[in-house]
């Protein structure tokens, strides 16, 4: 399936964001979902949180992401403390741009730090706004010093899908988007 190059999803229920920079050649999907957002982060987060050491290679990170079917890994130090996050995008951009073999490129050169964190008792809307404001795609869910899980775009797609009637045309679009990310 061909994807539009500049697809913007306007989900007024989750994201109260003005798209003042939209040009006329962009495709906009408007989901007319105006249900109140009352779910909490703990209701939509994934508890599948994988880690990797900061001195591991990009190749090892990519293998682990593939084997665990995740798009990111929390980077930890020797004592198990979280330092940052590395994503598929970080690996692709970092290794390709620097033209270094992936087995030689270390995670601590690729990771994003510090982590963007959110508490599990905050609302889904707050998480969406935090992602937009901080321009991040992953939020680590923590309670005190303990990491409980992660919130990603896939979690929001699942959440929106649950809010829509299965017969709603946007449900199919959301399923397709999830398959693509």
MIKEDREN-506476 format. One record per residue: residue number from 1; z, x, y of N, C-alpha, C, CB in turn. Coordinates in nm, 4 decimals, m for minus. Glycine has a CB too. Example, Ala and Ser with C-alpha at 12.3 -4.5 7.8 and 13.67 -1.06 7.14 Angstrom:
KEGU  pos      n_up    n_east   n_north     ca_up   ca_east  ca_north      c_up    c_east   c_north     cb_up   cb_east  cb_north
KEGU    1    0.7800    1.3190   m0.5690    0.7800    1.2300   m0.4500    0.7800    1.3200   m0.3300    0.9046    1.1308   m0.4473
KEGU    2    0.7080    1.2850   m0.2250    0.7140    1.3670   m0.1060    0.7870    1.2900    0.0030    0.5725    1.4084   m0.0598
END
This chain:
KEGU  pos      n_up    n_east   n_north     ca_up   ca_east  ca_north      c_up    c_east   c_north     cb_up   cb_east  cb_north
KEGU    1    0.0000    0.0840   m0.1174    0.0000    0.0000    0.0000    0.0000    0.0889    0.1243    0.1217   m0.0957   m0.0005
KEGU    2   m0.0883    0.0632    0.2151   m0.0977    0.1418    0.3383    0.0127    0.0981    0.4332   m0.2376    0.1256    0.4053
KEGU    3    0.0780    0.1959    0.4949    0.1839    0.1660    0.5904    0.1336    0.1894    0.7310    0.3089    0.2511    0.5629
KEGU    4    0.1725    0.1011    0.8237    0.1391    0.1279    0.9635    0.2065    0.2573    1.0066    0.1824    0.0098    1.0552
KEGU    5    0.1410    0.3309    1.0939    0.1966    0.4600    1.1340    0.3200    0.4467    1.2223    0.0920    0.5402    1.2062
KEGU    6    0.3286    0.3412    1.2991    0.4436    0.3232    1.3882    0.5057    0.1866    1.3656    0.4021    0.3395    1.5362
KEGU    7    0.5766    0.1709    1.2574    0.6350    0.0431    1.2220    0.7748    0.0337    1.2816    0.6389    0.0246    1.0687
KEGU    8    0.7989   m0.0701    1.3575    0.9297   m0.0929    1.4158    0.9798   m0.2264    1.3655    0.9250   m0.0890    1.5713
KEGU    9    1.0981   m0.2267    1.3142    1.1572   m0.3509    1.2662    1.2599   m0.3951    1.3686    1.2216   m0.3336    1.1243
KEGU   10    1.2393   m0.5096    1.4261    1.3326   m0.5630    1.5236    1.4215   m0.6633    1.4531    1.2586   m0.6278    1.6440
KEGU   11    1.5391   m0.6222    1.4175    1.6338   m0.7109    1.3520    1.7415   m0.7444    1.4525    1.6942   m0.6465    1.2232
KEGU   12    1.7197   m0.8490    1.5274    1.8079   m0.8802    1.6384    1.9513   m0.9028    1.5934    1.7576   m1.0017    1.7113
KEGU   13    1.9702   m0.9365    1.4688    2.1044   m0.9615    1.4206    2.1840   m0.8329    1.4060    2.0993   m1.0344    1.2889
KEGU   14    2.1202   m0.7257    1.3700    2.1918   m0.6018    1.3437    2.1835   m0.5075    1.4614    2.1375   m0.5346    1.2196
KEGU   15    2.0683   m0.4963    1.5209    2.0475   m0.3969    1.6248    2.0207   m0.4664    1.7572    1.9315   m0.3027    1.5883
KEGU   16    2.1078   m0.4483    1.8507    2.0870   m0.5011    1.9846    2.0364   m0.3846    2.0686    2.2192   m0.5647    2.0448
KEGU   17    1.9107   m0.3545    2.0529    1.8524   m0.2358    2.1145    1.7252   m0.2760    2.1852    1.8247   m0.1251    2.0095
KEGU   18    1.7074   m0.2329    2.3051    1.5858   m0.2641    2.3801    1.4807   m0.1603    2.3484    1.6132   m0.2695    2.5324
KEGU   19    1.3641   m0.2067    2.3067    1.2540   m0.1167    2.2753    1.1624   m0.1057    2.3961    1.1756   m0.1659    2.1511
KEGU   20    1.2102   m0.0452    2.5018    1.1325   m0.0368    2.6243    1.0146    0.0582    2.6116    1.2207    0.0066    2.7380
KEGU   21    1.0145    0.1413    2.5090    0.9093    0.2411    2.4929    0.7989    0.1973    2.3962    0.9696    0.3705    2.4449
KEGU   22    0.7969    0.0724    2.3564    0.6971    0.0259    2.2597    0.5605    0.0175    2.3267    0.7372   m0.1119    2.2007
KEGU   23    0.4630    0.0760    2.2613    0.3269    0.0657    2.3135    0.2535   m0.0450    2.2389    0.2512    0.2010    2.3001
KEGU   24    0.1414   m0.0849    2.2891    0.0701   m0.1982    2.2313    0.0073   m0.1670    2.0960   m0.0363   m0.2444    2.3261
KEGU   25   m0.0050   m0.0399    2.0578   m0.0663   m0.0102    1.9291    0.0349   m0.0030    1.8155   m0.1415    0.1193    1.9374
KEGU   26    0.1602   m0.0340    1.8434    0.2613   m0.0327    1.7387    0.2738   m0.1707    1.6769    0.3967    0.0139    1.7942
KEGU   27    0.3025   m0.1732    1.5475    0.3227   m0.2982    1.4765    0.4706   m0.3336    1.4813    0.2723   m0.2884    1.3300
KEGU   28    0.5004   m0.4552    1.5183    0.6388   m0.4990    1.5261    0.6584   m0.6127    1.4270    0.6764   m0.5433    1.6708
KEGU   29    0.7580   m0.5963    1.3403    0.7961   m0.7036    1.2502    0.9198   m0.7685    1.3090    0.8218   m0.6514    1.1043
KEGU   30    0.9123   m0.8943    1.3394    1.0262   m0.9642    1.3949    1.0878   m1.0499    1.2870    0.9860   m1.0492    1.5164
KEGU   31    1.2053   m1.0145    1.2412    1.2770   m1.0964    1.1457    1.3647   m1.1900    1.2261    1.3606   m1.0099    1.0452
KEGU   32    1.3366   m1.3157    1.2178    1.4147   m1.4113    1.2941    1.5407   m1.4438    1.2154    1.3326   m1.5398    1.3247
KEGU   33    1.6291   m1.3460    1.2095    1.7543   m1.3606    1.1373    1.8634   m1.3586    1.2417    1.7744   m1.2479    1.0290
KEGU   34    1.9245   m1.4700    1.2636    2.0250   m1.4767    1.3678    2.1600   m1.5209    1.3111    1.9801   m1.5718    1.4784
KEGU   35    2.1917   m1.4699    1.1941    2.3205   m1.4992    1.1343    2.4255   m1.4086    1.1964    2.3158   m1.4816    0.9806
KEGU   36    2.5461   m1.4553    1.2085    2.6490   m1.3684    1.2658    2.6782   m1.2521    1.1716    2.7783   m1.4482    1.2943
KEGU   37    2.6998   m1.1353    1.2292    2.7327   m1.0187    1.1502    2.8836   m1.0139    1.1344    2.6783   m0.8886    1.2155
KEGU   38    2.9296   m1.0399    1.0140    3.0729   m1.0367    0.9898    3.1081   m0.9406    0.8778    3.1237   m1.1753    0.9570
KEGU   39    3.0080   m0.8913    0.8089    3.0367   m0.7995    0.7000    3.0863   m0.6663    0.7537    2.9128   m0.7790    0.6134
KEGU   40    3.1657   m0.6038    0.6727    3.2208   m0.4743    0.7081    3.1440   m0.3643    0.6367    3.3703   m0.4673    0.6736
KEGU   41    3.1611   m0.2430    0.6855    3.0962   m0.1269    0.6252    3.1275   m0.1199    0.4766    3.1406    0.0024    0.6950
KEGU   42    3.2525   m0.1440    0.4398    3.2906   m0.1360    0.2983    3.2102   m0.2321    0.2112    3.4388   m0.1652    0.2825
KEGU   43    3.1559   m0.3398    0.2720    3.0778   m0.4381    0.1973    2.9359   m0.3913    0.1688    3.0734   m0.5680    0.2727
KEGU   44    2.8834   m0.2998    0.2488    2.7440   m0.2590    0.2301    2.7270   m0.1125    0.1908    2.6673   m0.2849    0.3558
KEGU   45    2.8327   m0.0325    0.2018    2.8196    0.1116    0.1769    2.7918    0.1414    0.0303    2.9459    0.1845    0.2211
KEGU   46    2.7358    0.2572    0.0085    2.7151    0.3069   m0.1267    2.8268    0.4060   m0.1567    2.5735    0.3731   m0.1429
KEGU   47    2.8844    0.3961   m0.2742    2.9893    0.4905   m0.3124    2.9303    0.6109   m0.3850    3.0939    0.4215   m0.4009
KEGU   48    2.7996    0.6114   m0.3979    2.7286    0.7221   m0.4631    2.7133    0.8345   m0.3612    2.5881    0.6762   m0.5186
KEGU   49    2.8129    0.9216   m0.3545    2.8160    1.0291   m0.2569    2.8170    1.1613   m0.3317    2.9394    1.0167   m0.1628
KEGU   50    2.7098    1.2358   m0.3172    2.6950    1.3630   m0.3879    2.7157    1.4785   m0.2913    2.5562    1.3731   m0.4550
KEGU   51    2.7613    1.5919   m0.3439    2.7891    1.7088   m0.2609    2.7120    1.8311   m0.3101    2.9392    1.7384   m0.2593
KEGU   52    2.7071    1.9311   m0.2237    2.6459    2.0594   m0.2581    2.7156    2.1683   m0.1750    2.4896    2.0576   m0.2316
KEGU   53    2.7243    2.2856   m0.2327    2.7852    2.3983   m0.1627    2.6942    2.4523   m0.0540    2.8196    2.5088   m0.2607
KEGU   54    2.7536    2.5072    0.0509    2.6758    2.5540    0.1652    2.5878    2.6743    0.1337    2.7678    2.5885    0.2777
KEGU   55    2.6192    2.7477    0.0275    2.5389    2.8655   m0.0078    2.4367    2.8365   m0.1182    2.6302    2.9787   m0.0518
KEGU   56    2.4266    2.7104   m0.1586    2.3240    2.6720   m0.2563    2.1882    2.6753   m0.1876    2.3527    2.5301   m0.3167
KEGU   57    2.0830    2.6756   m0.2677    1.9479    2.6830   m0.2129    1.8896    2.5442   m0.1864    1.8572    2.7601   m0.3078
KEGU   58    1.7869    2.5430   m0.1043    1.7143    2.4184   m0.0779    1.6549    2.3639   m0.2072    1.6030    2.4409    0.0272
KEGU   59    1.6101    2.4547   m0.2942    1.5534    2.4125   m0.4231    1.6593    2.3402   m0.5070    1.4976    2.5350   m0.5009
KEGU   60    1.7808    2.3949   m0.5113    1.8885    2.3311   m0.5868    1.9225    2.1940   m0.5274    2.0137    2.4212   m0.5885
KEGU   61    1.9222    2.1854   m0.3966    1.9508    2.0578   m0.3300    1.8444    1.9545   m0.3649    1.9586    2.0767   m0.1769
KEGU   62    1.7185    1.9942   m0.3595    1.6089    1.9016   m0.3911    1.6184    1.8543   m0.5360    1.4720    1.9688   m0.3661
KEGU   63    1.6498    1.9465   m0.6273    1.6647    1.9092   m0.7689    1.7793    1.8101   m0.7876    1.6890    2.0347   m0.8556
KEGU   64    1.8909    1.8375   m0.7201    2.0073    1.7491   m0.7326    1.9759    1.6104   m0.6760    2.1296    1.8101   m0.6601
KEGU   65    1.9086    1.6049   m0.5614    1.8721    1.4762   m0.5032    1.7822    1.3974   m0.5984    1.8019    1.4965   m0.3679
KEGU   66    1.6875    1.4661   m0.6592    1.5974    1.4012   m0.7541    1.6746    1.3508   m0.8758    1.4862    1.4981   m0.7979
KEGU   67    1.7571    1.4352   m0.9335    1.8324    1.3986   m1.0543    1.9338    1.2876   m1.0296    1.9038    1.5200   m1.1092
KEGU   68    1.9950    1.2870   m0.9124    2.0977    1.1863   m0.8799    2.0401    1.0651   m0.8077    2.2066    1.2487   m0.7942
KEGU   69    1.9109    1.0709   m0.7752    1.8422    0.9624   m0.7053    1.9109    0.9277   m0.5726    1.8358    0.8385   m0.7946
KEGU   70    1.9334    1.0317   m0.4915    1.9913    1.0146   m0.3585    1.9029    1.0863   m0.2574    2.1378    1.0687   m0.3530
KEGU   71    1.9177    1.0500   m0.1302    1.8344    1.1110   m0.0263    1.9110    1.2111    0.0596    1.7757    1.0035    0.0622
KEGU   72    2.0388    1.2308    0.0273    2.1193    1.3237    0.1052    2.2341    1.3776    0.0215    2.1727    1.2560    0.2316
KEGU   73    2.2863    1.4919    0.0651    2.4020    1.5535   m0.0003    2.4995    1.5969    0.1088    2.3593    1.6755   m0.0907
KEGU   74    2.6270    1.5739    0.0858    2.7284    1.6229    0.1778    2.7501    1.7700    0.1449    2.8625    1.5401    0.1672
KEGU   75    2.7453    1.8539    0.2461    2.7630    1.9976    0.2285    2.9125    2.0289    0.2381    2.6810    2.0786    0.3353
KEGU   76    2.9608    2.1020    0.1376    3.1038    2.1354    0.1329    3.1242    2.2864    0.1285    3.1706    2.0696    0.0107
KEGU   77    3.2423    2.3286    0.1715    3.2767    2.4706    0.1637    3.3450    2.4993    0.0295    3.3690    2.5119    0.2827
KEGU   78    3.3946    2.6211    0.0136    3.4565    2.6635   m0.1124    3.5820    2.5838   m0.1462    3.4906    2.8107   m0.1060
KEGU   79    3.6489    2.5298   m0.0451    3.7699    2.4501   m0.0680    3.7399    2.3011   m0.0838    3.8674    2.4703    0.0464
KEGU   80    3.6140    2.2645   m0.0798    3.5754    2.1248   m0.0962    3.5786    2.0426    0.0320    3.6639    2.0614   m0.1958
KEGU   81    3.5959    2.1078    0.1454    3.5959    2.0367    0.2742    3.4519    2.0115    0.3180    3.6729    2.1179    0.3834
KEGU   82    3.4286    1.8940    0.3737    3.2940    1.8597    0.4200    3.2598    1.9339    0.5475    3.2816    1.7093    0.4424
KEGU   83    3.1386    1.9878    0.5509    3.0905    2.0646    0.6660    2.9746    1.9974    0.7375    3.0488    2.2023    0.6220
KEGU   84    2.8938    1.9253    0.6625    2.7742    1.8658    0.7194    2.7003    1.7856    0.6145    2.6833    1.9730    0.7781
KEGU   85    2.5742    1.7582    0.6428    2.4901    1.6815    0.5507    2.3519    1.7444    0.5489    2.4824    1.5307    0.5920
KEGU   86    2.2882    1.7401    0.4336    2.1495    1.7842    0.4219    2.0709    1.6683    0.3604    2.1370    1.9163    0.3345
KEGU   87    1.9550    1.6413    0.4177    1.8728    1.5298    0.3734    1.7384    1.5805    0.3218    1.8520    1.4290    0.4878
KEGU   88    1.6659    1.4906    0.2570    1.5305    1.5253    0.2111    1.4463    1.5715    0.3293    1.4628    1.4043    0.1405
KEGU   89    1.4609    1.5045    0.4398    1.3854    1.5392    0.5606    1.4216    1.6802    0.6081    1.4127    1.4364    0.6729
KEGU   90    1.5494    1.7136    0.6064    1.5929    1.8483    0.6461    1.5271    1.9544    0.5589    1.7461    1.8605    0.6373
KEGU   91    1.5244    1.9301    0.4299    1.4657    2.0266    0.3363    1.3159    2.0402    0.3606    1.4923    1.9840    0.1904
KEGU   92    1.2485    1.9267    0.3715    1.1037    1.9302    0.3926    1.0684    2.0046    0.5203    1.0471    1.7886    0.3975
KEGU   93    1.1326    1.9681    0.6269    1.1021    2.0319    0.7554    1.1460    2.1779    0.7587    1.1691    1.9556    0.8690
KEGU   94    1.2642    2.2055    0.7111    1.3170    2.3415    0.7181    1.2389    2.4412    0.6356    1.4586    2.3426    0.6741
KEGU   95    1.2114    2.4064    0.5118    1.1421    2.4985    0.4226    0.9963    2.5143    0.4641    1.1512    2.4497    0.2777
KEGU   96    0.9311    2.4057    0.4944    0.7888    2.4130    0.5303    0.7669    2.4853    0.6634    0.7293    2.2723    0.5376
KEGU   97    0.8492    2.4567    0.7599    0.8333    2.5182    0.8922    0.8558    2.6691    0.8855    0.9309    2.4548    0.9931
KEGU   98    0.9541    2.7113    0.8082    0.9877    2.8530    0.8017    0.9093    2.9286    0.6952    1.1343    2.8688    0.7760
KEGU   99    0.8305    2.8559    0.6170    0.7446    2.9183    0.5156    0.8224    3.0180    0.4295    0.6262    2.9890    0.5828
KEGU  100    0.9387    2.9716    0.3813    1.0255    3.0522    0.2961    1.0335    2.9823    0.1604    1.1688    3.0711    0.3600
KEGU  101    1.0369    3.0570    0.0510    1.0538    2.9922   m0.0792    1.1841    2.9104   m0.0829    1.0536    3.0981   m0.1924
KEGU  102    1.1771    2.7902   m0.1367    1.2916    2.6987   m0.1355    1.4121    2.7559   m0.2099    1.2521    2.5653   m0.1970
KEGU  103    1.3893    2.8432   m0.3068    1.5026    2.9008   m0.3802    1.5752    3.0073   m0.2976    1.4544    2.9617   m0.5125
KEGU  104    1.5150    3.0515   m0.1885    1.5776    3.1524   m0.1028    1.6392    3.0936    0.0241    1.4758    3.2571   m0.0650
KEGU  105    1.6018    2.9719    0.0592    1.6505    2.9105    0.1834    1.7822    2.8394    0.1558    1.5455    2.8109    0.2420
KEGU  106    1.8879    2.8785    0.2232    2.0226    2.8275    0.1970    2.0534    2.7010    0.2769    2.1256    2.9343    0.2290
KEGU  107    2.1345    2.6178    0.2154    2.1706    2.4879    0.2716    2.2350    2.4996    0.4096    2.2647    2.4157    0.1776
KEGU  108    2.3202    2.5986    0.4295    2.3892    2.6080    0.5586    2.2918    2.6313    0.6739    2.4922    2.7203    0.5548
KEGU  109    2.1686    2.6726    0.6443    2.0667    2.6865    0.7482    1.9967    2.5532    0.7761    1.9636    2.7923    0.7073
KEGU  110    2.0048    2.4605    0.6823    1.9343    2.3330    0.6926    2.0224    2.2163    0.7358    1.8717    2.3006    0.5617
KEGU  111    2.1495    2.2260    0.7071    2.2388    2.1098    0.7228    2.2557    2.0680    0.8689    2.3754    2.1409    0.6629
KEGU  112    2.2908    1.9408    0.8839    2.3275    1.8858    1.0133    2.4797    1.8807    1.0170    2.2634    1.7434    1.0371
KEGU  113    2.5349    1.9316    1.1258    2.6793    1.9350    1.1387    2.7141    1.9123    1.2856    2.7378    2.0700    1.0864
KEGU  114    2.8199    1.8418    1.3140    2.9170    1.7816    1.2246    2.8640    1.6506    1.1661    3.0486    1.7575    1.2983
KEGU  115    2.9351    1.6003    1.0669    2.8993    1.4732    1.0053    2.9245    1.3581    1.1024    2.9787    1.4521    0.8751
KEGU  116    2.8403    1.2563    1.0926    2.8652    1.1316    1.1658    2.9439    1.0430    1.0706    2.7297    1.0613    1.2144
KEGU  117    3.0630    1.0052    1.1128    3.1522    0.9298    1.0244    3.1881    0.7949    1.0840    3.2792    1.0094    0.9963
KEGU  118    3.2217    0.7035    0.9931    3.2629    0.5693    1.0333    3.3682    0.5204    0.9348    3.1408    0.4712    1.0389
KEGU  119    3.4561    0.4367    0.9823    3.5620    0.3826    0.8980    3.5125    0.2583    0.8239    3.6867    0.3490    0.9824
KEGU  120    3.5643    0.2336    0.7049    3.5153    0.1225    0.6217    3.5456   m0.0167    0.6757    3.5734    0.1340    0.4858
KEGU  121    3.6446   m0.0286    0.7648    3.6814   m0.1606    0.8153    3.6081   m0.1995    0.9436    3.8292   m0.1654    0.8394
KEGU  122    3.5109   m0.1178    0.9868    3.4312   m0.1528    1.1035    3.3130   m0.2393    1.0605    3.3822   m0.0256    1.1770
KEGU  123    3.2488   m0.3052    1.1568    3.1415   m0.3992    1.1237    3.0079   m0.3291    1.0993    3.1259   m0.5010    1.2350
KEGU  124    2.9215   m0.3984    1.0297    2.7857   m0.3515    1.0032    2.7130   m0.3296    1.1358    2.7083   m0.4529    0.9140
KEGU  125    2.7335   m0.4182    1.2307    2.6703   m0.4051    1.3618    2.7131   m0.2762    1.4309    2.7045   m0.5255    1.4495
KEGU  126    2.8390   m0.2408    1.4191    2.8881   m0.1171    1.4800    2.8213    0.0048    1.4164    3.0412   m0.1072    1.4658
KEGU  127    2.8010   m0.0006    1.2856    2.7342    0.1106    1.2160    2.5901    0.1240    1.2643    2.7375    0.0892    1.0622
KEGU  128    2.5197    0.0122    1.2750    2.3804    0.0159    1.3217    2.3726    0.0735    1.4627    2.3181   m0.1253    1.3186
KEGU  129    2.4617    0.0287    1.5501    2.4626    0.0800    1.6868    2.4970    0.2284    1.6904    2.5617    0.0015    1.7720
KEGU  130    2.5879    0.2706    1.6062    2.6260    0.4121    1.6010    2.5081    0.4986    1.5556    2.7462    0.4321    1.5063
KEGU  131    2.4340    0.4491    1.4567    2.3171    0.5229    1.4086    2.2131    0.5370    1.5190    2.2553    0.4527    1.2863
KEGU  132    2.1910    0.4310    1.5931    2.0925    0.4340    1.7016    2.1383    0.5279    1.8126    2.0692    0.2924    1.7579
KEGU  133    2.2622    0.5141    1.8551    2.3132    0.5961    1.9650    2.3151    0.7449    1.9301    2.4532    0.5506    2.0031
KEGU  134    2.3532    0.7766    1.8062    2.3630    0.9171    1.7645    2.2345    0.9700    1.7014    2.4769    0.9336    1.6668
KEGU  135    2.1353    0.8822    1.6882    2.0069    0.9185    1.6289    2.0239    0.9843    1.4928    1.9308    1.0112    1.7217
KEGU  136    2.0996    0.9156    1.4055    2.1217    0.9618    1.2690    2.0814    0.8521    1.1716    2.2695    1.0028    1.2473
KEGU  137    2.0557    0.8906    1.0498    2.0144    0.7961    0.9458    2.1180    0.7819    0.8355    1.8828    0.8393    0.8858
KEGU  138    2.2253    0.8586    0.8461    2.3308    0.8560    0.7448    2.4663    0.8587    0.8141    2.3170    0.9757    0.6461
KEGU  139    2.5546    0.7705    0.7705    2.6923    0.7713    0.8189    2.7840    0.7878    0.6984    2.7262    0.6402    0.8987
KEGU  140    2.8732    0.8844    0.7053    2.9710    0.9031    0.5988    3.0862    0.8071    0.6256    3.0209    1.0524    0.5910
KEGU  141    3.1248    0.7320    0.5249    3.2349    0.6374    0.5369    3.3612    0.7109    0.4913    3.2092    0.5057    0.4516
KEGU  142    3.4578    0.7179    0.5824    3.5809    0.7871    0.5472    3.7026    0.7074    0.5898    3.5842    0.9250    0.6105
KEGU  143    3.8096    0.7320    0.5172    3.9387    0.6719    0.5498    4.0378    0.7864    0.5503    3.9804    0.5575    0.4473
KEGU  144    4.0841    0.8216    0.6677    4.1678    0.9406    0.6798    4.0844    1.0635    0.6490    4.2903    0.9326    0.5855
KEGU  145    4.1308    1.1444    0.5567    4.0573    1.2648    0.5165    3.9693    1.2418    0.3936    4.1547    1.3777    0.4884
KEGU  146    3.9683    1.1201    0.3419    3.8963    1.0917    0.2175    3.7595    1.0290    0.2453    3.9794    0.9986    0.1281
KEGU  147    3.6539    1.0900    0.1875    3.5198    1.0324    0.1964    3.5069    0.9245    0.0887    3.4087    1.1428    0.1797
KEGU  148    3.4725    0.8035    0.1322    3.4608    0.6907    0.0401    3.3172    0.6607    0.0003    3.5217    0.5685    0.1016
KEGU  149    3.2219    0.6927    0.0884    3.0838    0.6577    0.0600    2.9932    0.6933    0.1755    3.0721    0.5106    0.0287
KEGU  150    2.8778    0.6281    0.1761    2.7753    0.6574    0.2758    2.7005    0.5287    0.3098    2.6770    0.7669    0.2244
KEGU  151    2.6540    0.5188    0.4322    2.5697    0.4070    0.4764    2.4369    0.4661    0.5211    2.6381    0.3237    0.5929
KEGU  152    2.3275    0.4126    0.4655    2.1928    0.4581    0.4990    2.1054    0.3374    0.5320    2.1313    0.5404    0.3822
KEGU  153    1.9814    0.3653    0.5674    1.8857    0.2577    0.5960    1.8705    0.1637    0.4764    1.7489    0.3167    0.6338
KEGU  154    1.8747    0.2175    0.3565    1.8634    0.1336    0.2359    1.9750    0.0307    0.2294    1.8657    0.2204    0.1095
KEGU  155    2.0947    0.0688    0.2700    2.2066   m0.0256    0.2703    2.1814   m0.1405    0.3668    2.3367    0.0459    0.3071
KEGU  156    2.1230   m0.1104    0.4830    2.0916   m0.2150    0.5797    1.9813   m0.3070    0.5272    2.0495   m0.1530    0.7135
KEGU  157    1.8831   m0.2502    0.4612    1.7760   m0.3323    0.4034    1.8340   m0.4263    0.2989    1.6655   m0.2434    0.3408
KEGU  158    1.9196   m0.3759    0.2115    1.9839   m0.4615    0.1110    2.0655   m0.5718    0.1764    2.0736   m0.3780    0.0192
KEGU  159    2.1386   m0.5348    0.2806    2.2211   m0.6319    0.3518    2.1352   m0.7424    0.4128    2.3031   m0.5623    0.4611
KEGU  160    2.0283   m0.7047    0.4820    1.9393   m0.8041    0.5423    1.8748   m0.8918    0.4358    1.8313   m0.7353    0.6260
KEGU  161    1.8370   m0.8306    0.3260    1.7756   m0.9046    0.2156    1.8704   m1.0125    0.1625    1.7359   m0.8083    0.1021
KEGU  162    1.9975   m0.9800    0.1544    2.0972   m1.0770    0.1071    2.1142   m1.1917    0.2062    2.2323   m1.0077    0.0836
KEGU  163    2.0933   m1.1666    0.3346    2.1120   m1.2694    0.4368    1.9947   m1.3676    0.4430    2.1313   m1.2042    0.5724
KEGU  164    1.8785   m1.3261    0.3967    1.7594   m1.4101    0.4034    1.7480   m1.5011    0.2828    1.6353   m1.3245    0.4149
KEGU  165    1.6865   m1.6129    0.3038    1.6515   m1.7021    0.1939    1.5463   m1.6300    0.1092    1.5982   m1.8418    0.2466
KEGU  166    1.5579   m1.6325   m0.0250    1.4601   m1.5618   m0.1096    1.3150   m1.6037   m0.0843    1.4932   m1.5850   m0.2550
KEGU  167    1.2935   m1.7256   m0.0338    1.1578   m1.7730   m0.0075    1.1060   m1.7269    0.1288    1.1534   m1.9246   m0.0155
KEGU  168    1.1922   m1.6710    0.2099    1.1532   m1.6258    0.3433    1.0505   m1.5133    0.3306    1.2772   m1.5783    0.4244
KEGU  169    0.9416   m1.5175    0.4069    0.8372   m1.4145    0.3958    0.8870   m1.2723    0.4229    0.7255   m1.4462    0.4914
KEGU  170    0.9869   m1.2577    0.5040    1.0382   m1.1246    0.5353    1.1087   m1.0593    0.4173    1.1327   m1.1324    0.6521
KEGU  171    1.1536   m1.1390    0.3207    1.2213   m1.0840    0.2036    1.1295   m0.9881    0.1292    1.2678   m1.1968    0.1100
KEGU  172    1.0047   m1.0256    0.1120    0.9080   m0.9390    0.0436    0.8841   m0.8105    0.1242    0.7740   m1.0141    0.0215
KEGU  173    0.8759   m0.8242    0.2556    0.8559   m0.7071    0.3427    0.9732   m0.6113    0.3281    0.8398   m0.7502    0.4913
KEGU  174    1.0952   m0.6640    0.3279    1.2133   m0.5793    0.3142    1.2144   m0.5064    0.1803    1.3400   m0.6626    0.3291
KEGU  175    1.1773   m0.5772    0.0727    1.1715   m0.5117   m0.0593    1.0696   m0.3992   m0.0591    1.1368   m0.6137   m0.1695
KEGU  176    0.9558   m0.4223    0.0031    0.8510   m0.3202    0.0113    0.8992   m0.2006    0.0929    0.7226   m0.3790    0.0736
KEGU  177    0.9654   m0.2268    0.2055    1.0196   m0.1180    0.2872    1.1199   m0.0354    0.2088    1.0853   m0.1733    0.4135
KEGU  178    1.2063   m0.1002    0.1330    1.3052   m0.0260    0.0564    1.2380    0.0635   m0.0471    1.4026   m0.1219   m0.0118
KEGU  179    1.1320    0.0146   m0.1075    1.0602    0.0947   m0.2057    0.9952    0.2168   m0.1418    0.9549    0.0103   m0.2755
KEGU  180    0.9650    0.2065   m0.0120    0.8971    0.3141    0.0592    0.9915    0.4199    0.1144    0.8169    0.2570    0.1708
KEGU  181    1.1201    0.3866    0.1298    1.2109    0.4860    0.1886    1.2900    0.5596    0.0836    1.3058    0.4199    0.2855
END
